[in-house]
Amino acid sequence: LTSNIFQPNRHLAAMEEQQGQPWKPVVLVLVFWALSAANVYFCWCYPGSSLLASASHISSLLMCVLLSFVLAVPTIPKSRKPFMQAIWYTILGGMLPAAVSVSLLQWRHGELPEPMLDYFENVALFLVAFVLLALWVGGVDTVGTWGLQPLAEAGIVSWAPVAYLQSTILWIVTLYNLTHIVGSVDASVQQDLPLSLQVIYYVIVALWLSSLIRVLCTRPGQPKDFQGSDEQPAQNGQNWLFCIFCQSQKPPRCRHCAKCGACVLRMDHHCPWLRQCIGFGNYKYFVMFITYSAVALLFKAVTLLLFSIKAFQTEITFCTKLWLVCTEILVIALGGTMVAFSGFHLFLSSKGMTTIEFLTRHEKSEKKISFDQGVLGNLQASLGRIPLFWLLPACPPSGDGRNFPYTVIPQELESKKDQSAESRSLALAAPPTKSSLKENLNQRNSKTSDIRAPSQPCLQSTAEPTCLEQQQDGCVAADGFGEDRVEDGPA
């Protein structure tokens, strides 16, 4: 979700249209400089408002950077990476005018007063933190692309997203628990908490860590796990399909993952940050992992902010301030992302849908199958039968991932009735001619082509895939495997 905010394809086409207008980035940089000069002048005239001038400088810079994305203003030299564009304009429009202002004021007035020094320190602090955050987002974009390669072809590169995620978590945990070692403070953020909050913190961390271990060590489940069983396909009216990639039959809601190279039971999506698919076997642990990640990040964001406000009122080094600000911004960004992500999956769990089923819910088909069992039944199917254990990384849902209660909802029942009524009235009115039969046949073929055949991919592949892309089913009905086409029958 974070890398999608800085997707290069969103602005690439518009930026290419602006290539013949190089004056736009120049105008934007001049606006940067004008705003910077206004903030410096305000701080110089009103020394007691240095904090307000710093906030105005930083907010105006961020607004101009966002404006460059909205208006698709290219950089000079032109860069196709939006995070590089953010760094470019931050340096040109934020750091450079601040450095020029410091040099001119020192040349004109000698030693600067204390409010001006505080102003330039705050501006430098947040600008450096913003550049570091943009570099981190660029790393997310690059490493996430590596994780979208098939695991068999990627080799050790497929572990890069996992290592990047764990290193980010390690940095946050280290600064939170060892702040007094990393920075020039007397105690860490965790040590500064009251005893009751420390207990809550360790409970959240224990639940988060156990959920992470369970989702990493639990397989999502595959149809080949049941090879040799006596159970036959097409139970309860649910027709099984035949995967032409795995050369085996598979139950409903099972998808072939092009990354893992295998069919996954009740597949939700492929997660490159965990280097495996999320399916029937590990979906509960995945939901618990992202939920407790959101809770832990929100807890750390609030407590770290209160600690930073208290620490900034004492004498600490610039590096300590930088580490605190960078970590706070990173925790807020990740926390907001995980809250949205966990909320989305809890919504899917309450609706009895997977991510792929949610994305393909509007596709045309002869009949629509719903796995909705009501809110309670859907949550039990995703988080387990006992509600008392829903929030614990234990007691997964029962079943084998192959059979699910469902309801068939006809999608084109009314249109078929109208079509049959029209053809009956036409038959009573006059005998059919060759031209009318040919026209009816063409209309019938066009409507048949609109219906999605079971051998089509469940999600269309894209030129630049995401972690939910190209779940190629390559499947046909198991009973009709080997048939090249479906005859329409007599007219």
N, C-alpha and C positions, 0 to 999 in steps of 0.2 A: 504493500500500500504506500509506503514512503517513497519508493523509487518511482511509482506512477506519477507522483506530483511533479517530478522533474523529467518526465518522458521526453526525449528529444523530438519525436515525431509530431508532437502537438504543435510545435512552433516552426518546424523545419520548412514546411511549404510556405507559410507566411513570411518567414525570414528570407527565403529565396526570392520572393516577390519584391522585397525591400533592397535587393542588392544594388539596384540602380539609383538608390537614394541614400548616399553616404552621409548626407547632412543630418539625418535623424539621430545617429549616435552622438554626433558633435553637439547638437542642441540639447540632448539629454545630459551630457557631461557638463555643459554650461549651466543647466538648471541645478545639477548637483553642486557646482561651485558657488552659485548664487545663494542657495540655501545654506551652505556651509558658512559663507561670509556673513549672512544674516544672523546665524546662531552665535558665531564668534563675537560679532558686534554687540549682540544682546548680552552675552556673558560679560563682556568688557564694560558695558555701561551699567549693568546691574550685577555686581559681584556676588550678592547673596542668592542669586538664582542660577548658580552653576549647575546644580542637579537638573533643574528644569531645562536649561539650555542643552545639556547632554542628552536628555531624553528626546528633546525636539530634533537634535542632530541625527540621532540614531533612527527615530521613527520616520523622519523625512527621507533618509537614505533607503530604508526598507521599502517605503512607498514607491520611490523612484525605481528601485530594482524590480518590484512587482509590476510597475507600469511598463518596464522594458519587456516583460514577458507578455503582458496583455496586448501591447502594440506590436509585438514581434520585432523589436528594434535590434538589429544585428550588432555584433561587436566589431572592432577594428584591431587586429585581424579577425575575420569572421570565424566563430566557433559554433559547432552544431550541438555542443553539450550545454544544456541550460545551466548546470551547476558551474561550468566554466564562465558562462555569461554573468552569473551572479558574482563570482569572484572578480571578474574583470571590472565590473561597474563599482564594486565595493572598493577596490584599490584606487580606481580613477576618481570616483566621486566621493569617497569617504576618507581614505587614508592620505591620499596625495594632497588635497586641500588642507587637511589638518596639519600635515607636516609643513606645508608652505606657510600657514598661518603662524605656527610656532617659530619658524625661522625669521619671518618678518617682524613679529612682535619682539623677539629677543634682540634683533638688530636695531630696532627703533627705540625700545624702552629698556633694554638690558634684562635684568632678572625679572621673571614674570611673577605676579602676585599669586598667592596661594589658591584663590578661587579659579584662576585660569589654569593652574597646574592640575587641579582636581578635574576641571572640565576636560582637558586633553587626555588625562589618564582614563577617565570613564569612557570617552569616545574610543580611544585605542583599545581598551579592554573589550568592549562589545564588538568592535569591528574585527578584531583578531578572532574572537569566539565565533562570529558569523562566518568567517573564512574557513575556520576549522570544521564547522558544521557542514558547510558546502562541500568540503573535501570528503567528509565522511559520507555524505549523500552520494557523491560521485563514486566512492568505493562501493556503496550498496548497489548502485546501478551497474557497475562493471562486474562485480562478483555475482550479482543475481543473474546476469546474462550467462556467465559461465555455468551456473547451476541448472540452466534450462537445456543443456546438452544431454543426449542419452547417456546413461551411466556407464554403459559398456564401452562407449567411445571416448568419454571424457576422462576416464581413469582417475588419477589423483586430483585433477582439477575440480571434480564434482564435490570434493570435500572443502573447497574454498568458501562457499557460503556458510557451511557449518562452523568453520574456523573463524570467519569474520563475525558471526553472531556470538560465538563464545568469547571472543576477545572483547567485544563491546560489553557483554555482560560482566566479564572479569574487571574491566576498567571501572564500571559503575559500582560494583561491589567493593573493589579495592578503595576507591576514594570515599565511599560511604562508611566503611568500617575502619579504614586506616588513614583518615584525614590528617591526624596529628603526625603521621610519618611522611606522607606525601607533601603536606603544606606546613606552614609556620603557625599552627594553632595548638592549643594545649590539649584538646580532646577531639576525638572523632565525632562524626554526626551521630553514630550509633551510641557512643558512650554518653553523649549529651542528652539522650532521651530519658524520660522518667522510666522507672522500673516497669510500670504497667504497659507503656508503649514498647519497651524492649521485648517483653513477653509476646505482645501482638506481632511485633516485627519478626521474631524467630518462628512463630507459628506460620505466618504467611510464607516465609522463606522455605520452611520445611515442606509445606504443601506444594509450593512452586517447584522445588527441586525434585520431589518425588514424582510429580506429574511429568517433568521433563525426562526423567529417567525412564518412566513407563512408556512414554510416547516414542522414545528413541529405541527401546528394547523390544517393543511389541510390533509384530508384523500385522499389516492390515488384513491379511487373509486372501487366499487365492483359490480358484476352483480346483487346482491340482492337489490341494491339501486333502481333498476328499476322494482322490482316485482310489479305486478298488472297493468303494462302498457299494452296497446293493441298491441304493436309492436311485430311482429312475427320474429322468427329467420330466418337465411339463406337469409338475404337481400342482394341484389346486387351480388348474386352468391357466397357469402361467407358463407360456411356451418358452423353452430355453432357446438360446441362439448358438451359432457355431462361429467361433473366432478363427478367421483364416490366417491370423498371425501365429496364434498359439496352437492351431490345429486341434482344438478341443472344444467341447460344449461348455457353455457358461450360463449361469442363472440370470434372472432379471436383475436390473440395477448394477450389474457387473460390467465394468468398462476395461478396455485395453489401454494401458498407459504406455505411450511411446517412449517415455523416459526410462521407466523400469523394465520395459520389454516384457510385461506380463499382464494378465488380467487380474483385476482387483475387485474383491467383493464389496458391493455397495460403495463404490468409489466416490469420494468427495472431491479431491483434487490432489495434485502432486506438489509437494512443498520442497523447494530446493534448499531452504534453510534448515530442514531436518533430514534432507537427502533420502526421502522415501515418500511413498504415497500415504495419504490419509484415507482409510477405508473403515470397514465394519469393525475390525479387530482393535484399532487404536483411535477411533474417532472420539470416544469419551475422554481419553487421556489428552488428546489434542485440545479439546474444548476446555478441560481443566487447566492445561498449561497456559493457554492464551488468557483465560479468565484470571488466574492468579498472577500472571505477568502484568495485566492491567492493574490489579489491586496493589501489587508490590510497587509498581512504578508510580502510581498516584500517591501512595504512602511516602515514598522516597521524595517525590517532587515537593510535597508540602513540608516535610520535616527538613529537607535540604534547603528550601527557601528560607525558612525561619532561622536555620543555623547560619546561612550566608548573611542575612541581614544583621544578625548579632555579630558575626565575625568582621563585617565591613566597618563596624564602629570601633574596632580595635586596630592596632598597628600590625598589619600582615603584609607580606610581600606581594608584588604584582603577580608573580607566578601562582601564588596561592589563590588570589582573586580570579585569575584566568581559569584555573582548574575548576573552581567552584562554579563560575558562570557557564563554562562549556558543559560541565556535567548537568547543571540544572536545565539548560536549553535542550540537551540531548534527552534527558529523562522526560521532560514535558512533551517533546516531539514523539518519542516512542510510546509514552503513556497514552496520549491522544489516539495514536494509531491502534494500539492494542485494545483500547476501550471500544472503538468503532468495530474492530475485527471480532472481538468476543461478543459484542452485541449482535452483530450480523449472524454469527453461528448459533447463538442462543435463539434467535428468531427462526433460523432454519430448523433447529431441533424442535421448536414448538409447532412448526408447520409440517414436520415429517418429510423434509426435502433435503437433498444434498446440494452442494454448490452447483454441480453440473445440471441437475434437474431444475434448479432455480433459473439458471441462465438459458435453458432450452425450453422453458415452460410455455412460450408462445409459438413454438414450431407447429406447423400444420401436420395432422395425422388423421387416420381414419377413426381412431378412438384414443381418448386420453385416459391414462391410468393414474389414479391418485392413490398415494400411500398414506393419506391423512387418516389418523385414528382418533382425532381429538387432541387437545393440548396435553392432557395427562398421558394418554397412550403414546403420543409422539415423544414426549420427554422420557417415558419409560423405555421406548425403543432405542433412544440415543444414549441415555445416561444410566439406565439400569432400572430394574423392577422396584427397588426399595427407595423411596424418596429420601430417606434418612441418609443414604450414602451417595446422593447425587453430587455433593460438593467434595467428595473424597476420591482420590485417584485409585479406586478399588471397586470391586463388584461391577464389572462391565455388563452390558445388556445381554440377556439370554438369547439363544438361537445360534444358528450356524452361518448366518449371512446369505443364505440361498433362498429362503422362503419368507415372504412378507405379506401380511393382509393388504388387500388393495380393492379399489372400486373402479369400475370401468365407466367413464363419462363419455358418451357419444358426442363427437364434435360436429359431425356433418349429417346428423340424422334428419334435421329439418330440410336441408338442401336436397337430400336424396328423395325425401317425400315430394318436394316440389317438382323435382326433375321427373319422377315417375308419373305424377299427376299430369304434367305437361305432355309427356310422351303418350299417355293414354288418350288425352283429349285430341292430340294430333292424329292418332290412329283412328279415332271415331270420325274425325272431320273428313279426312281424305286419305286414299292409299299413298304410301310413301313412294317418292320418286328417287332416282339415283342420286340427284344432287342433294336432296334433303337427307338421305342416308349418309352421304359423304360428309355433309356439314355436321350432323349429329356425331359421327365417328370422330371428327376432328375435335369437337368440343369435349368429347369424352376423354380423348387422349390428353388434351391440355389439362383437364382437371385431374387426371390420373398422375400426370407429371408433377403436379403441385403437392401431391401426397408424398411424404418422405418415406422412401423405401428402407426396410430394416438393414440393408447392407451399406447405407451411407454412414459417414462418420457422425458421431453424436455431437461433436463440436467442430466447427470449421477451422482448419489450420490457417494461421496468419503468417505473413512474411516475417514479422518480429514477434515471436510467441511470448506469452506470459505463463505464469505457473499453472494456469487453467487451460492452456491451449492444446490443440491437436490431440485430444483424447480419441485416437483413431480406433473406432470399433472394428471396422472391417468384418462385420458379422452378417450372417444370413440365418434364416430360420433353420434350426437343426434338422427338422423333418424334410425340408426341401433343399438340403445342401447339394450343390452340383447343378441346380437348374439355372439356366442362363437368363430366362425371362419369365414373365408371368403372362399367360394368355388372358385376353379379355373375355373370351367366350363368344358365343354367337350373339349377334346384335338383336 
